[in-house]
């Protein structure tokens, strides 16, 4: 096994500037095309956020929510990562499994 040691003086010279996700997002939002696409996904982001928030507050794992809702864990995972576009029927099953009521409004 080979171990590499680093000279601390050399490491001090490598001052990396890490950016937070918020800093990157703020910069991206200044791009009109990015902002337009981001805003177009607001409803999807809100649905994902609400499901994750409720699941975590109820101290449920994805596997538990999948089992209780009768939805495959892989499908639930795709939903939570934004790679699945759920139907109203699907969202009702999730809401019921979380002991919630699904409400849809258009304003």
N, CA, C and O atoms as CSV, one atom per row, in Angstrom:
chain,resi,resn,atom,element,x,y,z
A,1,UNK,N,N,0.849,-1.160,0.000
A,1,UNK,CA,C,0.000,0.000,0.000
A,1,UNK,C,C,0.905,1.237,0.000
A,1,UNK,O,O,1.913,1.282,0.706
A,2,UNK,N,N,0.537,2.219,-0.788
A,2,UNK,CA,C,1.331,3.431,-0.897
A,2,UNK,C,C,0.587,4.581,-0.243
A,2,UNK,O,O,-0.609,4.769,-0.467
A,3,UNK,N,N,1.287,5.329,0.547
A,3,UNK,CA,C,0.711,6.509,1.180
A,3,UNK,C,C,1.426,7.735,0.650
A,3,UNK,O,O,2.642,7.729,0.460
A,4,UNK,N,N,0.671,8.768,0.416
A,4,UNK,CA,C,1.244,10.008,-0.067
A,4,UNK,C,C,1.094,11.047,1.020
A,4,UNK,O,O,0.014,11.220,1.585
A,5,UNK,N,N,2.165,11.728,1.305
A,5,UNK,CA,C,2.058,12.810,2.275
A,5,UNK,C,C,2.100,14.128,1.512
A,5,UNK,O,O,2.714,14.237,0.450
A,6,UNK,N,N,1.446,15.099,2.069
A,6,UNK,CA,C,1.379,16.399,1.423
A,6,UNK,C,C,2.111,17.422,2.265
A,6,UNK,O,O,1.958,17.475,3.486
A,7,UNK,N,N,2.888,18.214,1.608
A,7,UNK,CA,C,3.597,19.303,2.255
A,7,UNK,C,C,2.566,20.367,2.620
A,7,UNK,O,O,1.859,20.873,1.748
A,8,UNK,N,N,2.480,20.707,3.903
A,8,UNK,CA,C,1.449,21.656,4.336
A,8,UNK,C,C,1.632,23.024,3.695
A,8,UNK,O,O,0.646,23.720,3.453
A,9,UNK,N,N,2.875,23.429,3.412
A,9,UNK,CA,C,3.086,24.723,2.744
A,9,UNK,C,C,2.526,24.689,1.326
A,9,UNK,O,O,1.936,25.664,0.860
A,10,UNK,N,N,2.713,23.578,0.654
A,10,UNK,CA,C,2.172,23.446,-0.700
A,10,UNK,C,C,0.649,23.468,-0.666
A,10,UNK,O,O,0.019,24.079,-1.530
A,11,UNK,N,N,0.055,22.810,0.322
A,11,UNK,CA,C,-1.400,22.774,0.433
A,11,UNK,C,C,-1.971,24.160,0.711
A,11,UNK,O,O,-3.051,24.497,0.225
A,12,UNK,N,N,-1.243,24.969,1.497
A,12,UNK,CA,C,-1.721,26.325,1.800
A,12,UNK,C,C,-1.779,27.182,0.549
A,12,UNK,O,O,-2.594,28.100,0.454
A,13,UNK,N,N,-0.906,26.879,-0.423
A,13,UNK,CA,C,-0.878,27.653,-1.666
A,13,UNK,C,C,-2.054,27.301,-2.579
A,13,UNK,O,O,-2.394,28.066,-3.482
A,14,UNK,N,N,-2.660,26.168,-2.348
A,14,UNK,CA,C,-3.767,25.706,-3.186
A,14,UNK,C,C,-5.110,26.197,-2.671
A,14,UNK,O,O,-6.033,25.392,-2.549
A,15,UNK,N,N,-5.254,27.411,-2.379
A,15,UNK,CA,C,-6.473,27.982,-1.799
A,15,UNK,C,C,-7.656,27.796,-2.749
A,15,UNK,O,O,-7.895,28.629,-3.623
A,16,UNK,N,N,-8.394,26.697,-2.571
A,16,UNK,CA,C,-9.564,26.451,-3.388
A,16,UNK,C,C,-10.714,27.284,-2.869
A,16,UNK,O,O,-10.918,27.394,-1.660
A,17,UNK,N,N,-11.459,27.867,-3.779
A,17,UNK,CA,C,-12.641,28.627,-3.407
A,17,UNK,C,C,-13.855,27.769,-3.733
A,17,UNK,O,O,-14.264,27.662,-4.889
A,18,UNK,N,N,-14.418,27.167,-2.707
A,18,UNK,CA,C,-15.617,26.361,-2.892
A,18,UNK,C,C,-16.830,27.266,-2.888
A,18,UNK,O,O,-16.925,28.189,-2.079
A,19,UNK,N,N,-17.749,27.003,-3.784
A,19,UNK,CA,C,-18.987,27.768,-3.829
A,19,UNK,C,C,-20.105,26.926,-3.250
A,19,UNK,O,O,-20.164,25.712,-3.441
A,20,UNK,N,N,-20.986,27.601,-2.542
A,20,UNK,CA,C,-22.144,26.884,-2.009
A,20,UNK,C,C,-23.163,26.713,-3.134
A,20,UNK,O,O,-23.108,27.398,-4.155
A,21,UNK,N,N,-24.080,25.796,-2.923
A,21,UNK,CA,C,-25.141,25.583,-3.899
A,21,UNK,C,C,-25.957,26.868,-4.075
A,21,UNK,O,O,-26.384,27.191,-5.183
A,22,UNK,N,N,-26.168,27.588,-2.986
A,22,UNK,CA,C,-26.918,28.851,-3.078
A,22,UNK,C,C,-26.199,29.870,-3.952
A,22,UNK,O,O,-26.836,30.579,-4.732
A,23,UNK,N,N,-24.869,29.948,-3.826
A,23,UNK,CA,C,-24.099,30.883,-4.657
A,23,UNK,C,C,-24.211,30.517,-6.137
A,23,UNK,O,O,-24.382,31.386,-6.992
A,24,UNK,N,N,-24.115,29.243,-6.419
A,24,UNK,CA,C,-24.222,28.778,-7.801
A,24,UNK,C,C,-25.624,29.066,-8.335
A,24,UNK,O,O,-25.784,29.525,-9.466
A,25,UNK,N,N,-26.639,28.790,-7.508
A,25,UNK,CA,C,-28.024,29.021,-7.930
A,25,UNK,C,C,-28.277,30.507,-8.194
A,25,UNK,O,O,-28.902,30.864,-9.192
A,26,UNK,N,N,-27.795,31.364,-7.305
A,26,UNK,CA,C,-27.969,32.813,-7.503
A,26,UNK,C,C,-27.373,33.263,-8.827
A,26,UNK,O,O,-27.979,34.046,-9.558
A,27,UNK,N,N,-26.184,32.763,-9.129
A,27,UNK,CA,C,-25.521,33.119,-10.390
A,27,UNK,C,C,-26.330,32.607,-11.574
A,27,UNK,O,O,-26.545,33.335,-12.542
A,28,UNK,N,N,-26.778,31.355,-11.500
A,28,UNK,CA,C,-27.551,30.779,-12.599
A,28,UNK,C,C,-28.856,31.525,-12.824
A,28,UNK,O,O,-29.294,31.680,-13.963
A,29,UNK,N,N,-29.479,31.986,-11.749
A,29,UNK,CA,C,-30.759,32.680,-11.870
A,29,UNK,C,C,-30.626,34.033,-12.572
A,29,UNK,O,O,-31.631,34.604,-12.993
A,30,UNK,N,N,-29.423,34.545,-12.701
A,30,UNK,CA,C,-29.213,35.793,-13.454
A,30,UNK,C,C,-29.280,35.557,-14.964
A,30,UNK,O,O,-29.410,36.500,-15.744
A,31,UNK,N,N,-29.192,34.300,-15.359
A,31,UNK,CA,C,-29.301,33.943,-16.770
A,31,UNK,C,C,-30.796,33.832,-17.105
A,31,UNK,O,O,-31.469,32.952,-16.569
A,32,UNK,N,N,-31.331,34.693,-17.970
A,32,UNK,CA,C,-32.770,34.700,-18.252
A,32,UNK,C,C,-33.313,33.352,-18.749
A,32,UNK,O,O,-34.418,32.955,-18.378
A,33,UNK,N,N,-32.548,32.660,-19.576
A,33,UNK,CA,C,-33.010,31.367,-20.090
A,33,UNK,C,C,-33.097,30.334,-18.964
A,33,UNK,O,O,-34.067,29.581,-18.880
A,34,UNK,N,N,-32.079,30.304,-18.100
A,34,UNK,CA,C,-32.093,29.385,-16.961
A,34,UNK,C,C,-33.264,29.704,-16.044
A,34,UNK,O,O,-33.984,28.803,-15.613
A,35,UNK,N,N,-33.457,30.995,-15.741
A,35,UNK,CA,C,-34.534,31.413,-14.841
A,35,UNK,C,C,-35.896,31.021,-15.392
A,35,UNK,O,O,-36.764,30.569,-14.645
A,36,UNK,N,N,-36.088,31.191,-16.689
A,36,UNK,CA,C,-37.361,30.828,-17.322
A,36,UNK,C,C,-37.621,29.319,-17.171
A,36,UNK,O,O,-38.735,28.911,-16.841
A,37,UNK,N,N,-36.601,28.504,-17.411
A,37,UNK,CA,C,-36.747,27.052,-17.273
A,37,UNK,C,C,-36.975,26.660,-15.811
A,37,UNK,O,O,-37.798,25.792,-15.517
A,38,UNK,N,N,-36.249,27.299,-14.906
A,38,UNK,CA,C,-36.396,27.025,-13.471
A,38,UNK,C,C,-37.819,27.343,-13.013
A,38,UNK,O,O,-38.458,26.542,-12.330
A,39,UNK,N,N,-38.302,28.521,-13.397
A,39,UNK,CA,C,-39.647,28.937,-13.006
A,39,UNK,C,C,-40.715,28.005,-13.583
A,39,UNK,O,O,-41.744,27.771,-12.950
A,40,UNK,N,N,-40.468,27.474,-14.782
A,40,UNK,CA,C,-41.430,26.572,-15.408
A,40,UNK,C,C,-41.564,25.266,-14.624
A,40,UNK,O,O,-42.577,24.578,-14.740
A,41,UNK,N,N,-40.560,24.924,-13.835
A,41,UNK,CA,C,-40.572,23.683,-13.051
A,41,UNK,C,C,-41.005,23.892,-11.601
A,41,UNK,O,O,-40.916,22.968,-10.792
A,42,UNK,N,N,-41.466,25.077,-11.271
A,42,UNK,CA,C,-41.808,25.397,-9.884
A,42,UNK,C,C,-42.823,24.429,-9.280
A,42,UNK,O,O,-42.654,23.994,-8.141
A,43,UNK,N,N,-43.865,24.087,-10.018
A,43,UNK,CA,C,-44.902,23.192,-9.492
A,43,UNK,C,C,-44.305,21.822,-9.182
A,43,UNK,O,O,-44.573,21.249,-8.126
A,44,UNK,N,N,-43.495,21.297,-10.105
A,44,UNK,CA,C,-42.862,19.993,-9.882
A,44,UNK,C,C,-41.965,20.025,-8.656
A,44,UNK,O,O,-41.993,19.104,-7.838
A,45,UNK,N,N,-41.169,21.083,-8.525
A,45,UNK,CA,C,-40.281,21.213,-7.362
A,45,UNK,C,C,-41.081,21.266,-6.063
A,45,UNK,O,O,-40.684,20.664,-5.065
A,46,UNK,N,N,-42.198,21.977,-6.071
A,46,UNK,CA,C,-43.019,22.101,-4.870
A,46,UNK,C,C,-43.624,20.759,-4.473
A,46,UNK,O,O,-43.671,20.424,-3.289
A,47,UNK,N,N,-44.082,19.996,-5.449
A,47,UNK,CA,C,-44.645,18.670,-5.158
A,47,UNK,C,C,-43.578,17.778,-4.540
A,47,UNK,O,O,-43.817,17.124,-3.525
A,48,UNK,N,N,-42.403,17.756,-5.155
A,48,UNK,CA,C,-41.301,16.936,-4.638
A,48,UNK,C,C,-40.943,17.376,-3.219
A,48,UNK,O,O,-40.775,16.542,-2.330
A,49,UNK,N,N,-40.830,18.675,-3.014
A,49,UNK,CA,C,-40.482,19.203,-1.689
A,49,UNK,C,C,-41.520,18.783,-0.655
A,49,UNK,O,O,-41.167,18.335,0.435
A,50,UNK,N,N,-42.799,18.927,-0.996
A,50,UNK,CA,C,-43.862,18.591,-0.045
A,50,UNK,C,C,-43.846,17.107,0.324
A,50,UNK,O,O,-43.996,16.756,1.494
A,51,UNK,N,N,-43.666,16.246,-0.665
A,51,UNK,CA,C,-43.638,14.805,-0.387
A,51,UNK,C,C,-42.440,14.452,0.487
A,51,UNK,O,O,-42.580,13.730,1.473
A,52,UNK,N,N,-41.272,14.955,0.131
A,52,UNK,CA,C,-40.075,14.686,0.940
A,52,UNK,C,C,-40.239,15.214,2.364
A,52,UNK,O,O,-39.919,14.527,3.335
A,53,UNK,N,N,-40.738,16.434,2.471
A,53,UNK,CA,C,-40.912,17.058,3.781
A,53,UNK,C,C,-41.854,16.228,4.658
A,53,UNK,O,O,-41.545,15.954,5.818
A,54,UNK,N,N,-42.985,15.834,4.111
A,54,UNK,CA,C,-43.962,15.062,4.894
A,54,UNK,C,C,-43.411,13.683,5.256
A,54,UNK,O,O,-43.594,13.208,6.377
A,55,UNK,N,N,-42.730,13.044,4.293
A,55,UNK,CA,C,-42.174,11.711,4.564
A,55,UNK,C,C,-41.138,11.772,5.677
A,55,UNK,O,O,-41.132,10.926,6.572
A,56,UNK,N,N,-40.270,12.761,5.624
A,56,UNK,CA,C,-39.216,12.901,6.641
A,56,UNK,C,C,-39.821,13.267,7.993
A,56,UNK,O,O,-39.394,12.739,9.020
A,57,UNK,N,N,-40.802,14.157,8.010
A,57,UNK,CA,C,-41.449,14.527,9.273
A,57,UNK,C,C,-42.157,13.345,9.916
A,57,UNK,O,O,-42.268,13.275,11.140
A,58,UNK,N,N,-42.637,12.415,9.097
A,58,UNK,CA,C,-43.282,11.217,9.637
A,58,UNK,C,C,-42.261,10.106,9.899
A,58,UNK,O,O,-42.625,8.981,10.240
A,59,UNK,N,N,-40.987,10.440,9.735
A,59,UNK,CA,C,-39.887,9.508,9.998
A,59,UNK,C,C,-40.056,8.209,9.209
A,59,UNK,O,O,-39.860,7.112,9.732
A,60,UNK,N,N,-40.428,8.366,7.932
A,60,UNK,CA,C,-40.614,7.209,7.057
A,60,UNK,C,C,-39.477,7.133,6.054
A,60,UNK,O,O,-39.003,8.156,5.560
A,61,UNK,N,N,-39.050,5.932,5.760
A,61,UNK,CA,C,-38.078,5.733,4.697
A,61,UNK,C,C,-38.831,5.640,3.373
A,61,UNK,O,O,-40.053,5.498,3.346
A,62,UNK,N,N,-38.082,5.722,2.285
A,62,UNK,CA,C,-38.709,5.520,0.979
A,62,UNK,C,C,-39.353,4.143,0.914
A,62,UNK,O,O,-40.456,3.988,0.391
A,63,UNK,N,N,-38.661,3.153,1.446
A,63,UNK,CA,C,-39.183,1.780,1.410
A,63,UNK,C,C,-40.509,1.678,2.160
A,63,UNK,O,O,-41.438,1.016,1.699
A,64,UNK,N,N,-40.593,2.332,3.313
A,64,UNK,CA,C,-41.833,2.293,4.091
A,64,UNK,C,C,-42.974,2.983,3.349
A,64,UNK,O,O,-44.091,2.468,3.308
A,65,UNK,N,N,-42.693,4.149,2.761
A,65,UNK,CA,C,-43.730,4.862,2.020
A,65,UNK,C,C,-44.139,4.064,0.784
A,65,UNK,O,O,-45.320,3.995,0.445
A,66,UNK,N,N,-43.174,3.473,0.127
A,66,UNK,CA,C,-43.487,2.658,-1.052
A,66,UNK,C,C,-44.385,1.489,-0.671
A,66,UNK,O,O,-45.371,1.213,-1.354
A,67,UNK,N,N,-44.056,0.816,0.395
A,67,UNK,CA,C,-44.842,-0.335,0.849
A,67,UNK,C,C,-46.256,0.102,1.242
A,67,UNK,O,O,-47.233,-0.547,0.867
A,68,UNK,N,N,-46.363,1.186,1.986
A,68,UNK,CA,C,-47.667,1.650,2.467
A,68,UNK,C,C,-48.546,2.165,1.324
A,68,UNK,O,O,-49.770,2.049,1.380
A,69,UNK,N,N,-47.921,2.734,0.289
A,69,UNK,CA,C,-48.693,3.287,-0.826
A,69,UNK,C,C,-48.918,2.285,-1.946
A,69,UNK,O,O,-49.757,2.501,-2.821
A,70,UNK,N,N,-48.165,1.183,-1.922
A,70,UNK,CA,C,-48.279,0.200,-2.994
A,70,UNK,C,C,-47.559,0.624,-4.261
A,70,UNK,O,O,-47.823,0.104,-5.346
A,71,UNK,N,N,-46.660,1.561,-4.111
A,71,UNK,CA,C,-45.875,2.068,-5.244
A,71,UNK,C,C,-44.454,1.539,-5.093
A,71,UNK,O,O,-43.930,1.483,-3.981
A,72,UNK,N,N,-43.838,1.157,-6.182
A,72,UNK,CA,C,-42.474,0.639,-6.121
A,72,UNK,C,C,-41.497,1.679,-5.596
A,72,UNK,O,O,-41.628,2.868,-5.890
A,73,UNK,N,N,-40.520,1.232,-4.822
A,73,UNK,CA,C,-39.542,2.161,-4.267
A,73,UNK,C,C,-38.752,2.864,-5.372
A,73,UNK,O,O,-38.422,4.044,-5.248
A,74,UNK,N,N,-38.452,2.143,-6.445
A,74,UNK,CA,C,-37.707,2.760,-7.551
A,74,UNK,C,C,-38.505,3.913,-8.158
A,74,UNK,O,O,-37.936,4.948,-8.508
A,75,UNK,N,N,-39.815,3.738,-8.283
A,75,UNK,CA,C,-40.673,4.800,-8.819
A,75,UNK,C,C,-40.710,5.979,-7.858
A,75,UNK,O,O,-40.650,7.134,-8.280
A,76,UNK,N,N,-40.810,5.691,-6.582
A,76,UNK,CA,C,-40.811,6.757,-5.572
A,76,UNK,C,C,-39.480,7.515,-5.590
A,76,UNK,O,O,-39.455,8.740,-5.464
A,77,UNK,N,N,-38.397,6.793,-5.746
A,77,UNK,CA,C,-37.080,7.420,-5.826
A,77,UNK,C,C,-36.992,8.331,-7.052
A,77,UNK,O,O,-36.471,9.443,-6.964
A,78,UNK,N,N,-37.502,7.860,-8.193
A,78,UNK,CA,C,-37.490,8.701,-9.399
A,78,UNK,C,C,-38.316,9.962,-9.181
A,78,UNK,O,O,-37.933,11.040,-9.637
A,79,UNK,N,N,-39.449,9.837,-8.487
A,79,UNK,CA,C,-40.267,11.011,-8.187
A,79,UNK,C,C,-39.475,12.002,-7.348
A,79,UNK,O,O,-39.430,13.189,-7.670
A,80,UNK,N,N,-38.851,11.526,-6.276
A,80,UNK,CA,C,-38.135,12.412,-5.353
A,80,UNK,C,C,-36.904,13.057,-5.983
A,80,UNK,O,O,-36.429,14.083,-5.496
A,81,UNK,N,N,-36.388,12.477,-7.050
A,81,UNK,CA,C,-35.235,13.078,-7.731
A,81,UNK,C,C,-35.660,13.879,-8.959
A,81,UNK,O,O,-34.816,14.400,-9.688
A,82,UNK,N,N,-36.969,13.974,-9.187
A,82,UNK,CA,C,-37.470,14.782,-10.296
A,82,UNK,C,C,-37.458,14.066,-11.630
A,82,UNK,O,O,-37.562,14.713,-12.672
A,83,UNK,N,N,-37.334,12.761,-11.627
A,83,UNK,CA,C,-37.280,12.003,-12.872
A,83,UNK,C,C,-38.552,11.218,-13.151
A,83,UNK,O,O,-38.532,10.253,-13.915
A,84,UNK,N,N,-39.644,11.620,-12.547
A,84,UNK,CA,C,-40.923,10.941,-12.755
A,84,UNK,C,C,-42.024,11.984,-12.678
A,84,UNK,O,O,-42.058,12.787,-11.746
A,85,UNK,N,N,-42.914,11.977,-13.642
A,85,UNK,CA,C,-44.024,12.916,-13.677
A,85,UNK,C,C,-45.274,12.182,-13.196
A,85,UNK,O,O,-45.862,11.410,-13.954
A,86,UNK,N,N,-45.690,12.412,-11.946
A,86,UNK,CA,C,-46.790,11.635,-11.368
A,86,UNK,C,C,-48.164,12.073,-11.858
A,86,UNK,O,O,-48.377,13.232,-12.212
A,87,UNK,N,N,-49.076,11.133,-11.869
A,87,UNK,CA,C,-50.476,11.432,-12.169
A,87,UNK,C,C,-51.165,11.856,-10.868
A,87,UNK,O,O,-50.612,11.705,-9.779
A,88,UNK,N,N,-52.369,12.381,-11.005
A,88,UNK,CA,C,-53.161,12.745,-9.827
A,88,UNK,C,C,-53.443,11.488,-9.006
A,88,UNK,O,O,-53.375,11.524,-7.777
A,89,UNK,N,N,-53.758,10.385,-9.671
A,89,UNK,CA,C,-54.019,9.121,-8.980
A,89,UNK,C,C,-52.804,8.700,-8.155
A,89,UNK,O,O,-52.949,8.270,-7.011
A,90,UNK,N,N,-51.631,8.820,-8.721
A,90,UNK,CA,C,-50.385,8.483,-8.031
A,90,UNK,C,C,-50.220,9.354,-6.781
A,90,UNK,O,O,-49.906,8.854,-5.701
A,91,UNK,N,N,-50.437,10.667,-6.945
A,91,UNK,CA,C,-50.292,11.596,-5.819
A,91,UNK,C,C,-51.320,11.309,-4.719
A,91,UNK,O,O,-51.019,11.468,-3.536
A,92,UNK,N,N,-52.522,10.890,-5.101
A,92,UNK,CA,C,-53.530,10.518,-4.104
A,92,UNK,C,C,-53.056,9.332,-3.272
A,92,UNK,O,O,-53.254,9.304,-2.058
A,93,UNK,N,N,-52.436,8.361,-3.917
A,93,UNK,CA,C,-51.919,7.189,-3.190
A,93,UNK,C,C,-50.827,7.594,-2.208
A,93,UNK,O,O,-50.773,7.094,-1.084
A,94,UNK,N,N,-49.960,8.501,-2.639
A,94,UNK,CA,C,-48.893,8.990,-1.751
A,94,UNK,C,C,-49.511,9.739,-0.580
A,94,UNK,O,O,-49.135,9.517,0.571
A,95,UNK,N,N,-50.463,10.632,-0.871
A,95,UNK,CA,C,-51.107,11.414,0.185
A,95,UNK,C,C,-51.788,10.502,1.199
A,95,UNK,O,O,-51.660,10.710,2.405
A,96,UNK,N,N,-52.502,9.506,0.721
A,96,UNK,CA,C,-53.195,8.573,1.621
A,96,UNK,C,C,-52.189,7.826,2.495
A,96,UNK,O,O,-52.420,7.647,3.691
A,97,UNK,N,N,-51.084,7.393,1.911
A,97,UNK,CA,C,-50.063,6.666,2.668
A,97,UNK,C,C,-49.416,7.553,3.732
A,97,UNK,O,O,-48.925,7.058,4.746
A,98,UNK,N,N,-49.419,8.870,3.494
A,98,UNK,CA,C,-48.868,9.827,4.461
A,98,UNK,C,C,-49.950,10.376,5.398
A,98,UNK,O,O,-49.694,11.294,6.177
A,99,UNK,N,N,-51.155,9.811,5.318
A,99,UNK,CA,C,-52.307,10.266,6.114
A,99,UNK,C,C,-52.618,11.735,5.852
A,99,UNK,O,O,-52.885,12.506,6.774
A,100,UNK,N,N,-52.576,12.102,4.575
A,100,UNK,CA,C,-52.857,13.468,4.151
A,100,UNK,C,C,-53.954,13.462,3.096
A,100,UNK,O,O,-54.362,12.406,2.611
A,101,UNK,N,N,-54.421,14.644,2.753
A,101,UNK,CA,C,-55.407,14.811,1.710
A,101,UNK,C,C,-54.766,15.604,0.584
A,101,UNK,O,O,-54.151,16.641,0.832
A,102,UNK,N,N,-54.900,15.138,-0.636
A,102,UNK,CA,C,-54.348,15.850,-1.780
A,102,UNK,C,C,-55.308,16.967,-2.179
A,102,UNK,O,O,-56.505,16.733,-2.352
A,103,UNK,N,N,-54.788,18.161,-2.322
A,103,UNK,CA,C,-55.573,19.301,-2.776
A,103,UNK,C,C,-54.837,19.930,-3.950
A,103,UNK,O,O,-53.638,20.200,-3.873
A,104,UNK,N,N,-55.570,20.162,-5.040
A,104,UNK,CA,C,-54.997,20.798,-6.231
A,104,UNK,C,C,-55.755,22.102,-6.445
A,104,UNK,O,O,-56.985,22.127,-6.437
A,105,UNK,N,N,-55.003,23.182,-6.635
A,105,UNK,CA,C,-55.636,24.483,-6.883
A,105,UNK,C,C,-55.012,25.128,-8.098
A,105,UNK,O,O,-53.822,24.965,-8.368
A,106,UNK,N,N,-55.817,25.847,-8.811
A,106,UNK,CA,C,-55.316,26.663,-9.922
A,106,UNK,C,C,-55.669,28.104,-9.604
A,106,UNK,O,O,-56.841,28.434,-9.425
A,107,UNK,N,N,-54.665,28.960,-9.535
A,107,UNK,CA,C,-54.920,30.363,-9.184
A,107,UNK,C,C,-54.417,31.285,-10.255
A,107,UNK,O,O,-54.546,32.503,-10.132
